[in-house]
């Protein structure tokens, strides 16, 4: 229903996620969450696999390296994670989710990176319940991070518990150290779907330049404008709502509330 916007939001979430992660100590390869096997072969090849990922080269060889490490020690959670990460970079999202899941289970809630990557990649393959579960776990085990709360908001577009989504987006917004446009865009949509039309407008305006070509963004923006225009008998705002609605390319993918409001347009 809200596929287009969610794909865009997931895309930007991925960009933000990997940009943040690339700056962390874990992604530099300096530490592990599970005990590294005391094995000379592992000590030699495991860093090479991470180096392949860091340089975005020889990803096939990296998968072979991490697979070999897993065969040497099937309890080494980090090898599963890096294997999944490599497969995700290769576009093999379903296979990546399976490996991320094992890594997260073995890590026993020690790694936010494992849960973030599992949750986000699960959305890409349509497993929104698993994604929601992992985002919820992030709020429990890493409550200082906004990412779990943001993820609950994002998955609410599919699970359709919009009020719960909005509650969590409000928490995420407060936890981000600076203004986050993805969060603001999602909040604008969720405010609309919760019929808080007047509150949504400032958020749409803040992020319009980034999301102005997205159908669901324009549809929800149009709905809020129209409802406010009708309430205030403001013809100018109603015309503005029609203008945004006319920008939409694929009206069949819009939320039902939007389609109903513009059914005679």
VMD Tcl script that draws the C-alpha trace (Angstrom):
set ca {
  {0.00 0.00 0.00}
  {2.73 2.44 0.91}
  {5.36 0.52 -1.00}
  {6.95 3.41 -2.88}
  {7.59 5.61 0.14}
  {8.79 2.72 2.26}
  {11.25 1.60 -0.42}
  {12.65 5.13 -0.51}
  {12.78 5.35 3.27}
  {14.47 1.94 3.51}
  {16.95 3.08 0.85}
  {17.84 6.21 2.79}
  {17.88 4.22 6.02}
  {20.42 1.89 4.44}
  {22.56 4.81 3.34}
  {22.45 6.35 6.81}
  {22.98 2.99 8.50}
  {26.04 2.03 6.49}
  {27.46 5.53 6.64}
  {27.23 5.43 10.44}
  {28.52 1.88 10.67}
  {31.53 2.49 8.48}
  {32.73 4.93 11.11}
  {32.40 2.52 14.03}
  {35.10 0.50 15.69}
  {33.34 -2.75 14.82}
  {33.29 -2.08 11.08}
  {36.95 -1.22 11.13}
  {37.51 -4.86 12.08}
  {39.11 -4.03 15.41}
  {36.85 -6.18 17.57}
  {34.36 -9.03 17.60}
  {31.25 -9.79 19.63}
  {32.00 -13.49 19.97}
  {35.31 -15.01 20.95}
  {37.55 -15.38 17.93}
  {38.65 -18.99 17.38}
  {42.18 -19.72 18.57}
  {43.11 -21.04 15.16}
  {46.00 -19.92 12.99}
  {44.03 -20.25 9.77}
  {41.22 -18.06 11.13}
  {43.72 -15.48 12.38}
  {45.15 -15.29 8.88}
  {42.05 -15.22 6.65}
  {39.36 -13.53 8.77}
  {40.97 -10.04 8.52}
  {41.40 -10.57 4.77}
  {37.66 -11.12 4.39}
  {36.90 -7.86 6.21}
  {39.46 -6.05 4.09}
  {37.69 -7.26 0.93}
  {34.46 -5.72 2.22}
  {36.12 -2.47 3.22}
  {37.57 -2.13 -0.28}
  {34.37 -3.49 -1.91}
  {36.46 -5.96 -3.90}
  {36.56 -9.75 -4.27}
  {33.22 -10.19 -2.48}
  {32.96 -13.77 -3.73}
  {36.29 -14.56 -2.11}
  {35.10 -12.86 1.10}
  {32.07 -15.17 1.24}
  {34.35 -18.18 0.81}
  {36.60 -16.90 3.61}
  {33.75 -16.43 6.10}
  {32.21 -19.76 5.11}
  {35.51 -21.48 5.87}
  {35.72 -19.71 9.23}
  {32.19 -20.88 10.08}
  {33.20 -24.47 9.28}
  {36.16 -24.14 11.63}
  {34.01 -22.68 14.44}
  {30.23 -22.75 14.06}
  {29.76 -20.65 17.23}
  {31.68 -17.62 15.92}
  {28.83 -15.14 15.44}
  {30.94 -12.51 13.70}
  {31.76 -14.84 10.80}
  {28.02 -15.34 10.17}
  {27.45 -11.61 10.29}
  {30.25 -10.76 7.87}
  {29.13 -13.53 5.52}
  {25.61 -12.08 5.59}
  {26.91 -8.58 5.12}
  {28.89 -9.68 2.06}
  {25.85 -11.40 0.56}
  {23.76 -8.28 1.17}
  {26.32 -6.22 -0.72}
  {25.95 -8.75 -3.56}
  {22.16 -8.30 -3.63}
  {21.42 -11.68 -2.03}
  {19.11 -10.33 0.64}
  {17.22 -13.52 1.49}
  {20.46 -15.43 2.07}
  {21.86 -12.50 4.05}
  {18.85 -12.52 6.39}
  {19.40 -16.20 7.22}
  {23.02 -15.56 8.20}
  {22.22 -12.34 10.06}
  {19.63 -14.28 12.06}
  {22.19 -16.86 13.18}
  {24.70 -14.14 14.03}
  {22.17 -12.24 16.12}
  {21.09 -15.39 17.94}
  {24.67 -16.38 18.79}
  {25.55 -12.84 19.92}
  {22.87 -12.97 22.65}
  {21.75 -9.35 22.28}
  {25.23 -7.85 22.47}
  {25.27 -6.26 19.01}
  {23.12 -3.43 17.75}
  {24.80 -3.81 14.34}
  {23.53 -7.38 13.98}
  {19.97 -6.39 14.88}
  {19.96 -3.28 12.66}
  {21.16 -5.12 9.59}
  {18.80 -8.04 10.19}
  {15.82 -5.73 10.70}
  {16.49 -3.56 7.67}
  {17.29 -6.41 5.29}
  {14.20 -8.31 6.49}
  {12.08 -5.41 5.26}
  {13.66 -5.68 1.82}
  {12.44 -9.28 1.49}
  {9.00 -8.47 2.91}
  {9.39 -10.09 6.33}
  {7.96 -7.17 8.28}
  {7.11 -9.17 11.39}
  {10.74 -10.24 11.83}
  {11.85 -6.69 11.15}
  {9.45 -5.35 13.78}
  {10.64 -7.94 16.28}
  {14.27 -6.91 15.85}
  {13.55 -3.20 15.98}
  {11.62 -3.79 19.18}
  {14.61 -5.68 20.59}
  {16.81 -2.69 19.75}
  {14.56 -0.44 21.85}
  {14.90 -2.93 24.72}
  {18.63 -3.67 24.62}
  {19.85 -0.36 23.14}
  {17.29 2.19 24.38}
  {19.67 5.11 23.88}
  {19.60 4.56 20.10}
  {16.84 6.16 17.99}
  {17.09 3.41 15.36}
  {14.79 0.89 17.02}
  {12.06 3.48 17.53}
  {12.44 4.72 13.95}
  {12.21 1.14 12.70}
  {8.97 0.52 14.57}
  {7.58 3.63 12.92}
  {8.71 2.43 9.51}
  {7.27 -1.07 9.89}
  {3.97 0.41 11.08}
  {3.29 1.42 7.47}
  {3.00 -2.27 6.64}
  {1.67 -3.65 9.90}
  {-0.75 -0.68 9.90}
  {-0.58 0.13 13.61}
  {-0.17 3.80 12.75}
  {-0.63 5.23 16.25}
  {2.06 2.93 17.64}
  {4.25 3.98 14.73}
  {3.73 7.66 15.47}
  {4.42 7.19 19.18}
  {7.75 5.58 18.36}
  {8.69 8.15 15.71}
  {8.16 10.85 18.31}
  {10.64 9.08 20.57}
  {13.13 8.62 17.71}
  {12.89 12.28 16.76}
  {13.92 13.31 20.27}
  {16.79 10.86 20.36}
  {18.44 11.90 17.09}
  {21.27 14.32 17.83}
  {20.29 16.49 14.84}
  {17.31 16.85 12.51}
  {16.79 13.64 10.54}
  {14.90 14.11 7.28}
  {13.95 10.44 6.97}
  {12.43 10.60 10.43}
  {10.63 13.85 9.60}
  {9.23 12.44 6.35}
  {7.96 9.33 8.08}
  {6.46 11.45 10.85}
  {4.64 13.61 8.28}
  {3.06 10.53 6.72}
  {2.15 8.97 10.07}
  {0.62 12.23 11.29}
  {-1.55 12.23 8.19}
  {-2.57 8.59 8.62}
  {-3.48 9.41 12.23}
  {-5.59 12.35 10.96}
  {-3.36 14.95 12.57}
  {-3.40 16.99 9.40}
  {-2.42 20.40 10.74}
  {0.55 18.98 12.64}
  {1.81 17.18 9.54}
  {2.24 20.25 7.32}
  {5.46 21.65 8.87}
  {7.07 18.23 8.54}
  {6.10 17.90 4.89}
  {7.52 21.36 4.24}
  {10.84 20.54 5.94}
  {11.59 17.53 3.73}
  {9.78 18.36 0.49}
  {12.97 18.87 -1.52}
  {14.15 15.36 -0.68}
  {10.87 13.48 -1.20}
  {8.98 15.70 -3.67}
  {8.96 13.04 -6.40}
  {7.53 10.30 -4.22}
  {3.89 9.37 -4.81}
  {2.96 8.48 -1.25}
  {4.64 11.59 0.11}
  {2.68 13.79 -2.32}
  {-0.53 11.85 -1.70}
  {-0.39 12.22 2.08}
  {0.66 15.86 1.75}
  {-2.31 16.44 -0.55}
  {-4.66 14.75 1.91}
  {-3.53 16.92 4.81}
  {-3.83 20.07 2.70}
  {-7.29 19.15 1.50}
  {-8.65 18.30 4.95}
  {-7.34 21.55 6.40}
  {-8.69 23.46 3.40}
  {-12.15 21.95 3.83}
  {-12.17 22.62 7.56}
  {-11.18 26.26 7.07}
  {-13.13 26.81 3.84}
  {-9.83 27.71 2.25}
  {-10.11 27.32 -1.53}
  {-6.47 28.24 -2.04}
  {-5.34 25.33 0.13}
  {-7.77 22.95 -1.59}
  {-6.29 23.93 -4.96}
  {-2.82 23.37 -3.57}
  {-3.89 19.90 -2.44}
  {-5.12 19.11 -5.96}
  {-1.80 20.31 -7.36}
  {0.13 17.84 -5.20}
  {-2.31 15.06 -6.01}
  {-1.83 15.65 -9.72}
  {1.92 15.06 -9.29}
  {1.27 11.43 -8.42}
  {2.25 8.91 -11.08}
  {0.83 5.69 -9.60}
  {-2.36 6.45 -7.72}
  {-3.20 2.78 -7.21}
  {-0.37 2.46 -4.70}
  {-1.65 5.22 -2.42}
  {-3.02 4.66 1.10}
  {-6.78 4.05 1.10}
  {-7.45 7.29 2.97}
  {-5.81 9.28 0.19}
  {-7.61 7.44 -2.61}
  {-10.97 7.88 -0.88}
  {-10.45 11.62 -0.32}
  {-9.64 12.17 -4.01}
  {-11.94 9.52 -5.55}
  {-13.80 12.13 -7.59}
  {-10.64 13.88 -8.78}
}
mol new
graphics top color blue
foreach p $ca { graphics top sphere $p radius 0.5 }
foreach p [lrange $ca 0 end-1] q [lrange $ca 1 end] { graphics top cylinder $p $q radius 0.2 }
display resetview
